Amino acid sequence: MITLYDCATAPSPRRARLLLAAKGIAHETVEIDLRSGEQMGESFRQINPQCTVPALRTEEGQLLTDNASIAAYLEARFPE
């Protein structure tokens, strides 16, 4: 299952959310609370050492940490 690490109030993850929705791709969403600094905590740092959202864990286990790589992966994996 694809997992999107997201923050609903942050503008950057919006592109990844929109692309997943437009393509109808089933995924799990994990909310990261940027206001409380959750992205800097050890548990999220183990997921994404860059401490940024969006981050997308692919079905193959790869972690993508920017909108350009997320969009390229989703377009290649789900071209329809």
C-alpha positions in Angstrom: 0.0 0.0 0.0 1.2 3.5 -0.8 1.6 5.8 2.2 1.5 9.6 2.0 3.0 11.5 4.9 1.0 14.7 4.8 0.1 17.8 6.6 -3.4 19.1 5.6 -2.5 22.7 6.5 0.8 22.9 4.6 0.7 24.0 0.9 3.5 21.7 -0.4 1.8 18.3 0.1 -1.3 19.5 -1.7 0.1 18.6 -5.1 0.7 15.0 -4.0 -2.8 14.8 -2.5 -4.4 16.2 -5.7 -2.5 13.8 -8.0 -3.4 10.8 -5.9 -7.0 11.8 -5.9 -7.1 12.7 -9.6 -5.7 9.2 -10.5 -8.0 7.5 -7.9 -5.0 5.8 -6.3 -5.7 3.9 -3.1 -3.3 5.0 -0.4 -2.9 5.5 3.3 -2.4 9.0 4.7 -0.4 9.7 7.8 -0.9 13.2 9.1 2.3 14.9 10.4 1.6 17.9 12.7 4.0 20.6 11.6 2.8 23.1 14.1 3.9 20.9 17.0 7.2 20.1 15.3 6.3 16.4 14.8 8.4 16.3 11.6 11.5 16.9 13.7 10.8 14.1 16.1 12.8 10.9 16.1 10.0 8.7 14.8 9.4 10.8 11.7 13.1 11.4 11.3 13.5 7.6 10.9 11.0 7.7 8.1 12.3 10.8 6.4 15.7 12.2 7.6 15.0 15.4 5.7 12.1 16.0 8.1 9.8 17.3 5.2 6.4 16.7 3.9 5.2 15.4 1.5 6.9 12.1 1.7 5.5 9.1 -0.2 6.4 5.5 0.6 5.9 3.4 -2.5 4.5 -0.1 -2.6 8.1 -1.3 -3.3 9.3 0.5 -0.1 11.1 3.4 -1.7 10.7 6.8 -0.1 10.1 9.9 -2.3 10.5 13.2 -0.5 9.5 15.9 -3.0 6.6 16.7 -5.3 8.6 16.2 -8.5 9.7 12.7 -7.7 6.3 11.8 -6.3 4.6 13.0 -9.5 7.2 11.2 -11.8 6.7 7.9 -9.8 2.9 8.1 -9.9 2.8 9.0 -13.6 5.1 6.1 -14.5 3.4 3.6 -12.1 -0.2 4.6 -12.9 -0.2 6.1 -16.4 -4.0 5.9 -16.9 
